[in-house]
Amino acid sequence: MRGLLAVLLVAFGAMLGAALSPYIPALIRPAPAPVVVTPRGDLGASERATVELFQAAQSSVVFISTTTRGMDLFRGSIEMPSGTGSGFVWDDMGHIITNAHVIRGASSATVRLPGGRAVPARLVGLDRRHDLAVLRVSGMGMRPLPLGRSANLQVGQSVFAIGNPFGLDFTLTTGIVSAIDREIPGEDGLTIRGLIQTDAAINPGNSGGPLLDSAGRLIGVNTAIFSPSGASAGIGFAVPVDTVARVVPQLIATGSYAPPSLGISADRRADMMLGESGVMVLDVASGGPAARAGLEPARLTNEGLIPRDVIEAIDGEPVRNIDDLLAVLDTKRAGQAVALKVRRGRDRREVTVTLAP
């Protein structure tokens, strides 16, 4: 009997030991040492400046979503999501600046403000040549971004982009000005000129968001990237703020933008027929700047189109084609006097023209 009891006790002890074995190490090993967090100390001066820049600017940046009207087999006409982008506050009248391509083909647009409130937006005007558009919302109460200048930008200076890449709202990326006065192909065969190139990460959804300098001032509108994959490859482009400041007030006032006028008509096909560098004057507006300066248009005869005056330069800047002509005029203002270099046959002369609105 004693032998059987001893066997049972041994067996019970083995079973009890097996049951308690997972807990025995925890009971006998010492408690882990507390994790020591090393105090970080104050942020560096450059970090503090970046944090403060973002905090000041983010409340002026918005998320834009668009819809297009389509047909559903069962429900008929419906609104379908078509795209997203970024924008920013221009003034205290509720005007929002974004890219023209952000709202391209959209039937409606919604602006989501910081804090998540979404409000419908109305299209005020757009300009595809500069890829800019103006929306307007009511009851916004947001602060516009301070404006800087782009004419004095230097390659190497710091820049900051805020936007909504891939729908991730209020994202900050940093970089430098990589180059200035770049040009890229735009819509409808138009060339967008004078762009700022930056390596600050710009991705789908960033379009229309602000590019800021280290003082937190607007210096550009992020508009495009060069990337074989469609994601950021370190080559982004922004419309310079000097262009924005020239185009946007006219978009707000009239809904469209036109550079100052010489009072002439020209055509790409006519320039191709010319076979030489320059812009052929096809027509001269009666009483306009070119007419007052004595410019003469081409003549249509039985032998075809006979050129008269061909514009070769404006204020010393070569004009090879109509795109060059529009690009140079885009940097001028109505009422400004410009010097035209004009060719008529083999003769060349310079005339002064005062640009019209």
TORKOL-4160 file (C-alpha; in steps of 0.2 Angstrom, whole numbers, padded with zeros to 4 digits, m for minus):
357
<pt num="1" X="0000" Y="0000" Z="0000"/>
<pt num="2" X="0014" Y="0012" Z="0004"/>
<pt num="3" X="0022" Y="0008" Z="m0012"/>
<pt num="4" X="0006" Y="0012" Z="m0022"/>
<pt num="5" X="0004" Y="0028" Z="m0012"/>
<pt num="6" X="0022" Y="0033" Z="m0016"/>
<pt num="7" X="0019" Y="0029" Z="m0035"/>
<pt num="8" X="0003" Y="0040" Z="m0035"/>
<pt num="9" X="0012" Y="0054" Z="m0026"/>
<pt num="10" X="0026" Y="0054" Z="m0039"/>
<pt num="11" X="0014" Y="0053" Z="m0053"/>
<pt num="12" X="0004" Y="0068" Z="m0045"/>
<pt num="13" X="0020" Y="0078" Z="m0043"/>
<pt num="14" X="0025" Y="0075" Z="m0061"/>
<pt num="15" X="0008" Y="0080" Z="m0067"/>
<pt num="16" X="0008" Y="0096" Z="m0056"/>
<pt num="17" X="0026" Y="0100" Z="m0062"/>
<pt num="18" X="0020" Y="0099" Z="m0080"/>
<pt num="19" X="0005" Y="0110" Z="m0076"/>
<pt num="20" X="0015" Y="0123" Z="m0068"/>
<pt num="21" X="0031" Y="0122" Z="m0079"/>
<pt num="22" X="0026" Y="0137" Z="m0090"/>
<pt num="23" X="0024" Y="0148" Z="m0075"/>
<pt num="24" X="0039" Y="0143" Z="m0065"/>
<pt num="25" X="0052" Y="0153" Z="m0075"/>
<pt num="26" X="0041" Y="0168" Z="m0073"/>
<pt num="27" X="0041" Y="0165" Z="m0054"/>
<pt num="28" X="0059" Y="0163" Z="m0052"/>
<pt num="29" X="0067" Y="0175" Z="m0065"/>
<pt num="30" X="0070" Y="0193" Z="m0059"/>
<pt num="31" X="0058" Y="0207" Z="m0066"/>
<pt num="32" X="0064" Y="0216" Z="m0082"/>
<pt num="33" X="0073" Y="0232" Z="m0080"/>
<pt num="34" X="0062" Y="0247" Z="m0084"/>
<pt num="35" X="0065" Y="0254" Z="m0101"/>
<pt num="36" X="0075" Y="0270" Z="m0100"/>
<pt num="37" X="0070" Y="0284" Z="m0112"/>
<pt num="38" X="0083" Y="0297" Z="m0115"/>
<pt num="39" X="0077" Y="0314" Z="m0115"/>
<pt num="40" X="0077" Y="0321" Z="m0133"/>
<pt num="41" X="0080" Y="0339" Z="m0128"/>
<pt num="42" X="0075" Y="0354" Z="m0139"/>
<pt num="43" X="0072" Y="0352" Z="m0158"/>
<pt num="44" X="0086" Y="0360" Z="m0168"/>
<pt num="45" X="0083" Y="0377" Z="m0176"/>
<pt num="46" X="0080" Y="0370" Z="m0193"/>
<pt num="47" X="0067" Y="0357" Z="m0187"/>
<pt num="48" X="0058" Y="0370" Z="m0176"/>
<pt num="49" X="0057" Y="0381" Z="m0192"/>
<pt num="50" X="0050" Y="0367" Z="m0202"/>
<pt num="51" X="0037" Y="0362" Z="m0189"/>
<pt num="52" X="0032" Y="0380" Z="m0187"/>
<pt num="53" X="0030" Y="0383" Z="m0206"/>
<pt num="54" X="0019" Y="0368" Z="m0208"/>
<pt num="55" X="0008" Y="0373" Z="m0193"/>
<pt num="56" X="0006" Y="0390" Z="m0200"/>
<pt num="57" X="0002" Y="0384" Z="m0218"/>
<pt num="58" X="m0008" Y="0368" Z="m0216"/>
<pt num="59" X="m0024" Y="0378" Z="m0211"/>
<pt num="60" X="m0023" Y="0386" Z="m0228"/>
<pt num="61" X="m0022" Y="0370" Z="m0239"/>
<pt num="62" X="m0038" Y="0360" Z="m0244"/>
<pt num="63" X="m0042" Y="0343" Z="m0252"/>
<pt num="64" X="m0051" Y="0344" Z="m0268"/>
<pt num="65" X="m0062" Y="0329" Z="m0275"/>
<pt num="66" X="m0071" Y="0329" Z="m0291"/>
<pt num="67" X="m0086" Y="0320" Z="m0299"/>
<pt num="68" X="m0092" Y="0317" Z="m0317"/>
<pt num="69" X="m0109" Y="0313" Z="m0323"/>
<pt num="70" X="m0111" Y="0296" Z="m0330"/>
<pt num="71" X="m0125" Y="0283" Z="m0334"/>
<pt num="72" X="m0130" Y="0268" Z="m0324"/>
<pt num="73" X="m0140" Y="0254" Z="m0332"/>
<pt num="74" X="m0153" Y="0254" Z="m0318"/>
<pt num="75" X="m0151" Y="0271" Z="m0309"/>
<pt num="76" X="m0149" Y="0282" Z="m0325"/>
<pt num="77" X="m0138" Y="0298" Z="m0323"/>
<pt num="78" X="m0127" Y="0297" Z="m0308"/>
<pt num="79" X="m0112" Y="0306" Z="m0301"/>
<pt num="80" X="m0096" Y="0296" Z="m0301"/>
<pt num="81" X="m0079" Y="0300" Z="m0292"/>
<pt num="82" X="m0067" Y="0306" Z="m0305"/>
<pt num="83" X="m0051" Y="0312" Z="m0296"/>
<pt num="84" X="m0043" Y="0321" Z="m0281"/>
<pt num="85" X="m0031" Y="0335" Z="m0279"/>
<pt num="86" X="m0025" Y="0349" Z="m0268"/>
<pt num="87" X="m0028" Y="0368" Z="m0267"/>
<pt num="88" X="m0025" Y="0383" Z="m0256"/>
<pt num="89" X="m0034" Y="0399" Z="m0250"/>
<pt num="90" X="m0030" Y="0414" Z="m0261"/>
<pt num="91" X="m0040" Y="0428" Z="m0252"/>
<pt num="92" X="m0053" Y="0431" Z="m0239"/>
<pt num="93" X="m0067" Y="0430" Z="m0252"/>
<pt num="94" X="m0067" Y="0411" Z="m0252"/>
<pt num="95" X="m0056" Y="0409" Z="m0268"/>
<pt num="96" X="m0046" Y="0393" Z="m0269"/>
<pt num="97" X="m0032" Y="0390" Z="m0282"/>
<pt num="98" X="m0029" Y="0373" Z="m0289"/>
<pt num="99" X="m0023" Y="0366" Z="m0306"/>
<pt num="100" X="m0034" Y="0366" Z="m0321"/>
<pt num="101" X="m0031" Y="0348" Z="m0324"/>
<pt num="102" X="m0037" Y="0344" Z="m0307"/>
<pt num="103" X="m0055" Y="0349" Z="m0312"/>
<pt num="104" X="m0053" Y="0344" Z="m0330"/>
<pt num="105" X="m0070" Y="0336" Z="m0336"/>
<pt num="106" X="m0078" Y="0337" Z="m0319"/>
<pt num="107" X="m0096" Y="0341" Z="m0317"/>
<pt num="108" X="m0094" Y="0346" Z="m0298"/>
<pt num="109" X="m0080" Y="0349" Z="m0285"/>
<pt num="110" X="m0080" Y="0347" Z="m0267"/>
<pt num="111" X="m0067" Y="0356" Z="m0255"/>
<pt num="112" X="m0063" Y="0347" Z="m0239"/>
<pt num="113" X="m0057" Y="0360" Z="m0226"/>
<pt num="114" X="m0045" Y="0356" Z="m0212"/>
<pt num="115" X="m0055" Y="0348" Z="m0198"/>
<pt num="116" X="m0064" Y="0337" Z="m0211"/>
<pt num="117" X="m0079" Y="0349" Z="m0216"/>
<pt num="118" X="m0083" Y="0347" Z="m0234"/>
<pt num="119" X="m0091" Y="0361" Z="m0244"/>
<pt num="120" X="m0097" Y="0362" Z="m0263"/>
<pt num="121" X="m0086" Y="0373" Z="m0274"/>
<pt num="122" X="m0090" Y="0383" Z="m0289"/>
<pt num="123" X="m0079" Y="0385" Z="m0304"/>
<pt num="124" X="m0074" Y="0404" Z="m0306"/>
<pt num="125" X="m0061" Y="0402" Z="m0320"/>
<pt num="126" X="m0047" Y="0392" Z="m0328"/>
<pt num="127" X="m0032" Y="0394" Z="m0339"/>
<pt num="128" X="m0026" Y="0379" Z="m0347"/>
<pt num="129" X="m0010" Y="0387" Z="m0354"/>
<pt num="130" X="m0004" Y="0389" Z="m0336"/>
<pt num="131" X="m0013" Y="0375" Z="m0329"/>
<pt num="132" X="m0022" Y="0386" Z="m0316"/>
<pt num="133" X="m0040" Y="0386" Z="m0310"/>
<pt num="134" X="m0050" Y="0396" Z="m0297"/>
<pt num="135" X="m0064" Y="0389" Z="m0287"/>
<pt num="136" X="m0075" Y="0398" Z="m0274"/>
<pt num="137" X="m0083" Y="0391" Z="m0258"/>
<pt num="138" X="m0094" Y="0400" Z="m0245"/>
<pt num="139" X="m0093" Y="0401" Z="m0227"/>
<pt num="140" X="m0074" Y="0396" Z="m0226"/>
<pt num="141" X="m0066" Y="0407" Z="m0214"/>
<pt num="142" X="m0048" Y="0402" Z="m0218"/>
<pt num="143" X="m0033" Y="0412" Z="m0219"/>
<pt num="144" X="m0024" Y="0415" Z="m0236"/>
<pt num="145" X="m0006" Y="0410" Z="m0239"/>
<pt num="146" X="0006" Y="0425" Z="m0239"/>
<pt num="147" X="0013" Y="0428" Z="m0256"/>
<pt num="148" X="0032" Y="0428" Z="m0261"/>
<pt num="149" X="0041" Y="0431" Z="m0277"/>
<pt num="150" X="0048" Y="0418" Z="m0289"/>
<pt num="151" X="0058" Y="0430" Z="m0300"/>
<pt num="152" X="0073" Y="0430" Z="m0288"/>
<pt num="153" X="0073" Y="0411" Z="m0284"/>
<pt num="154" X="0090" Y="0403" Z="m0283"/>
<pt num="155" X="0094" Y="0385" Z="m0287"/>
<pt num="156" X="0098" Y="0376" Z="m0271"/>
<pt num="157" X="0086" Y="0386" Z="m0259"/>
<pt num="158" X="0075" Y="0376" Z="m0248"/>
<pt num="159" X="0056" Y="0373" Z="m0253"/>
<pt num="160" X="0042" Y="0364" Z="m0245"/>
<pt num="161" X="0027" Y="0356" Z="m0253"/>
<pt num="162" X="0010" Y="0353" Z="m0244"/>
<pt num="163" X="m0004" Y="0343" Z="m0252"/>
<pt num="164" X="m0014" Y="0327" Z="m0252"/>
<pt num="165" X="m0003" Y="0313" Z="m0262"/>
<pt num="166" X="m0013" Y="0298" Z="m0265"/>
<pt num="167" X="m0027" Y="0305" Z="m0254"/>
<pt num="168" X="m0016" Y="0306" Z="m0239"/>
<pt num="169" X="m0021" Y="0324" Z="m0233"/>
<pt num="170" X="m0010" Y="0337" Z="m0226"/>
<pt num="171" X="0007" Y="0329" Z="m0231"/>
<pt num="172" X="0023" Y="0339" Z="m0230"/>
<pt num="173" X="0038" Y="0336" Z="m0241"/>
<pt num="174" X="0054" Y="0345" Z="m0242"/>
<pt num="175" X="0067" Y="0348" Z="m0255"/>
<pt num="176" X="0076" Y="0362" Z="m0265"/>
<pt num="177" X="0074" Y="0372" Z="m0281"/>
<pt num="178" X="0083" Y="0361" Z="m0293"/>
<pt num="179" X="0081" Y="0372" Z="m0308"/>
<pt num="180" X="0071" Y="0387" Z="m0315"/>
<pt num="181" X="0063" Y="0392" Z="m0331"/>
<pt num="182" X="0058" Y="0374" Z="m0336"/>
<pt num="183" X="0045" Y="0370" Z="m0349"/>
<pt num="184" X="0034" Y="0354" Z="m0351"/>
<pt num="185" X="0020" Y="0349" Z="m0363"/>
<pt num="186" X="0003" Y="0353" Z="m0357"/>
<pt num="187" X="m0014" Y="0349" Z="m0363"/>
<pt num="188" X="m0020" Y="0352" Z="m0381"/>
<pt num="189" X="m0003" Y="0354" Z="m0388"/>
<pt num="190" X="0001" Y="0369" Z="m0377"/>
<pt num="191" X="0018" Y="0371" Z="m0369"/>
<pt num="192" X="0019" Y="0377" Z="m0350"/>
<pt num="193" X="0034" Y="0388" Z="m0348"/>
<pt num="194" X="0044" Y="0396" Z="m0335"/>
<pt num="195" X="0041" Y="0382" Z="m0322"/>
<pt num="196" X="0051" Y="0379" Z="m0306"/>
<pt num="197" X="0059" Y="0362" Z="m0305"/>
<pt num="198" X="0060" Y="0354" Z="m0287"/>
<pt num="199" X="0065" Y="0338" Z="m0280"/>
<pt num="200" X="0052" Y="0339" Z="m0266"/>
<pt num="201" X="0042" Y="0324" Z="m0267"/>
<pt num="202" X="0026" Y="0327" Z="m0278"/>
<pt num="203" X="0014" Y="0313" Z="m0282"/>
<pt num="204" X="m0003" Y="0311" Z="m0289"/>
<pt num="205" X="m0015" Y="0321" Z="m0277"/>
<pt num="206" X="m0002" Y="0335" Z="m0274"/>
<pt num="207" X="m0007" Y="0344" Z="m0290"/>
<pt num="208" X="m0014" Y="0361" Z="m0285"/>
<pt num="209" X="m0005" Y="0362" Z="m0268"/>
<pt num="210" X="0007" Y="0376" Z="m0263"/>
<pt num="211" X="0026" Y="0376" Z="m0265"/>
<pt num="212" X="0033" Y="0387" Z="m0251"/>
<pt num="213" X="0049" Y="0395" Z="m0247"/>
<pt num="214" X="0058" Y="0394" Z="m0230"/>
<pt num="215" X="0049" Y="0409" Z="m0224"/>
<pt num="216" X="0032" Y="0400" Z="m0227"/>
<pt num="217" X="0028" Y="0411" Z="m0242"/>
<pt num="218" X="0019" Y="0405" Z="m0258"/>
<pt num="219" X="0032" Y="0403" Z="m0272"/>
<pt num="220" X="0023" Y="0391" Z="m0284"/>
<pt num="221" X="0008" Y="0379" Z="m0287"/>
<pt num="222" X="0014" Y="0361" Z="m0289"/>
<pt num="223" X="0008" Y="0355" Z="m0306"/>
<pt num="224" X="0017" Y="0340" Z="m0313"/>
<pt num="225" X="0030" Y="0327" Z="m0311"/>
<pt num="226" X="0042" Y="0318" Z="m0323"/>
<pt num="227" X="0042" Y="0300" Z="m0319"/>
<pt num="228" X="0042" Y="0284" Z="m0329"/>
<pt num="229" X="0032" Y="0275" Z="m0315"/>
<pt num="230" X="0019" Y="0289" Z="m0311"/>
<pt num="231" X="0026" Y="0291" Z="m0294"/>
<pt num="232" X="0039" Y="0304" Z="m0288"/>
<pt num="233" X="0056" Y="0302" Z="m0295"/>
<pt num="234" X="0063" Y="0318" Z="m0288"/>
<pt num="235" X="0058" Y="0329" Z="m0303"/>
<pt num="236" X="0043" Y="0340" Z="m0300"/>
<pt num="237" X="0037" Y="0356" Z="m0307"/>
<pt num="238" X="0027" Y="0371" Z="m0300"/>
<pt num="239" X="0019" Y="0386" Z="m0309"/>
<pt num="240" X="0029" Y="0401" Z="m0302"/>
<pt num="241" X="0020" Y="0413" Z="m0290"/>
<pt num="242" X="0023" Y="0428" Z="m0301"/>
<pt num="243" X="0013" Y="0419" Z="m0315"/>
<pt num="244" X="0000" Y="0415" Z="m0303"/>
<pt num="245" X="m0001" Y="0433" Z="m0297"/>
<pt num="246" X="m0003" Y="0439" Z="m0315"/>
<pt num="247" X="m0016" Y="0426" Z="m0320"/>
<pt num="248" X="m0027" Y="0423" Z="m0305"/>
<pt num="249" X="m0034" Y="0441" Z="m0303"/>
<pt num="250" X="m0040" Y="0440" Z="m0322"/>
<pt num="251" X="m0048" Y="0423" Z="m0319"/>
<pt num="252" X="m0057" Y="0430" Z="m0304"/>
<pt num="253" X="m0063" Y="0446" Z="m0314"/>
<pt num="254" X="m0067" Y="0438" Z="m0330"/>
<pt num="255" X="m0067" Y="0419" Z="m0329"/>
<pt num="256" X="m0052" Y="0418" Z="m0342"/>
<pt num="257" X="m0035" Y="0424" Z="m0345"/>
<pt num="258" X="m0027" Y="0433" Z="m0360"/>
<pt num="259" X="m0010" Y="0441" Z="m0361"/>
<pt num="260" X="m0008" Y="0459" Z="m0367"/>
<pt num="261" X="m0012" Y="0461" Z="m0385"/>
<pt num="262" X="m0002" Y="0467" Z="m0400"/>
<pt num="263" X="m0018" Y="0469" Z="m0410"/>
<pt num="264" X="m0013" Y="0456" Z="m0423"/>
<pt num="265" X="m0019" Y="0439" Z="m0429"/>
<pt num="266" X="m0006" Y="0424" Z="m0431"/>
<pt num="267" X="m0007" Y="0406" Z="m0435"/>
<pt num="268" X="0004" Y="0391" Z="m0432"/>
<pt num="269" X="0000" Y="0384" Z="m0450"/>
<pt num="270" X="0005" Y="0401" Z="m0457"/>
<pt num="271" X="0021" Y="0400" Z="m0448"/>
<pt num="272" X="0025" Y="0383" Z="m0455"/>
<pt num="273" X="0021" Y="0389" Z="m0472"/>
<pt num="274" X="0034" Y="0403" Z="m0469"/>
<pt num="275" X="0048" Y="0391" Z="m0467"/>
<pt num="276" X="0058" Y="0403" Z="m0457"/>
<pt num="277" X="0059" Y="0408" Z="m0439"/>
<pt num="278" X="0047" Y="0422" Z="m0434"/>
<pt num="279" X="0028" Y="0425" Z="m0433"/>
<pt num="280" X="0019" Y="0431" Z="m0449"/>
<pt num="281" X="0006" Y="0445" Z="m0446"/>
<pt num="282" X="m0010" Y="0438" Z="m0454"/>
<pt num="283" X="m0021" Y="0453" Z="m0449"/>
<pt num="284" X="m0020" Y="0469" Z="m0440"/>
<pt num="285" X="m0034" Y="0476" Z="m0429"/>
<pt num="286" X="m0040" Y="0493" Z="m0435"/>
<pt num="287" X="m0034" Y="0506" Z="m0423"/>
<pt num="288" X="m0024" Y="0493" Z="m0412"/>
<pt num="289" X="m0006" Y="0494" Z="m0406"/>
<pt num="290" X="0001" Y="0486" Z="m0422"/>
<pt num="291" X="m0009" Y="0496" Z="m0434"/>
<pt num="292" X="m0003" Y="0512" Z="m0425"/>
<pt num="293" X="0015" Y="0506" Z="m0427"/>
<pt num="294" X="0013" Y="0503" Z="m0445"/>
<pt num="295" X="0013" Y="0484" Z="m0446"/>
<pt num="296" X="0006" Y="0477" Z="m0462"/>
<pt num="297" X="m0003" Y="0460" Z="m0463"/>
<pt num="298" X="0001" Y="0446" Z="m0476"/>
<pt num="299" X="m0009" Y="0447" Z="m0492"/>
<pt num="300" X="m0019" Y="0433" Z="m0501"/>
<pt num="301" X="m0016" Y="0433" Z="m0519"/>
<pt num="302" X="m0019" Y="0422" Z="m0534"/>
<pt num="303" X="m0002" Y="0415" Z="m0531"/>
<pt num="304" X="m0005" Y="0412" Z="m0513"/>
<pt num="305" X="m0001" Y="0420" Z="m0496"/>
<pt num="306" X="0012" Y="0433" Z="m0498"/>
<pt num="307" X="0020" Y="0438" Z="m0481"/>
<pt num="308" X="0022" Y="0456" Z="m0476"/>
<pt num="309" X="0028" Y="0459" Z="m0459"/>
<pt num="310" X="0036" Y="0445" Z="m0448"/>
<pt num="311" X="0040" Y="0448" Z="m0430"/>
<pt num="312" X="0057" Y="0441" Z="m0425"/>
<pt num="313" X="0059" Y="0447" Z="m0407"/>
<pt num="314" X="0051" Y="0457" Z="m0393"/>
<pt num="315" X="0062" Y="0467" Z="m0382"/>
<pt num="316" X="0077" Y="0457" Z="m0388"/>
<pt num="317" X="0069" Y="0440" Z="m0384"/>
<pt num="318" X="0069" Y="0429" Z="m0400"/>
<pt num="319" X="0052" Y="0425" Z="m0407"/>
<pt num="320" X="0053" Y="0409" Z="m0417"/>
<pt num="321" X="0035" Y="0404" Z="m0417"/>
<pt num="322" X="0018" Y="0409" Z="m0410"/>
<pt num="323" X="0021" Y="0400" Z="m0394"/>
<pt num="324" X="0037" Y="0411" Z="m0391"/>
<pt num="325" X="0026" Y="0426" Z="m0395"/>
<pt num="326" X="0013" Y="0422" Z="m0382"/>
<pt num="327" X="0026" Y="0417" Z="m0369"/>
<pt num="328" X="0035" Y="0434" Z="m0371"/>
<pt num="329" X="0018" Y="0444" Z="m0371"/>
<pt num="330" X="0013" Y="0434" Z="m0355"/>
<pt num="331" X="0027" Y="0442" Z="m0346"/>
<pt num="332" X="0022" Y="0460" Z="m0350"/>
<pt num="333" X="0007" Y="0470" Z="m0345"/>
<pt num="334" X="m0006" Y="0481" Z="m0354"/>
<pt num="335" X="0000" Y="0498" Z="m0357"/>
<pt num="336" X="0018" Y="0493" Z="m0357"/>
<pt num="337" X="0029" Y="0499" Z="m0372"/>
<pt num="338" X="0039" Y="0485" Z="m0381"/>
<pt num="339" X="0051" Y="0485" Z="m0395"/>
<pt num="340" X="0047" Y="0474" Z="m0410"/>
<pt num="341" X="0060" Y="0468" Z="m0422"/>
<pt num="342" X="0051" Y="0466" Z="m0438"/>
<pt num="343" X="0056" Y="0458" Z="m0455"/>
<pt num="344" X="0048" Y="0463" Z="m0471"/>
<pt num="345" X="0056" Y="0454" Z="m0486"/>
<pt num="346" X="0075" Y="0457" Z="m0483"/>
<pt num="347" X="0073" Y="0473" Z="m0473"/>
<pt num="348" X="0073" Y="0473" Z="m0454"/>
<pt num="349" X="0067" Y="0487" Z="m0443"/>
<pt num="350" X="0063" Y="0490" Z="m0425"/>
<pt num="351" X="0046" Y="0498" Z="m0420"/>
<pt num="352" X="0039" Y="0502" Z="m0403"/>
<pt num="353" X="0021" Y="0496" Z="m0399"/>
<pt num="354" X="0011" Y="0500" Z="m0383"/>
<pt num="355" X="0002" Y="0484" Z="m0378"/>
<pt num="356" X="m0017" Y="0484" Z="m0376"/>
<pt num="357" X="m0027" Y="0474" Z="m0363"/>
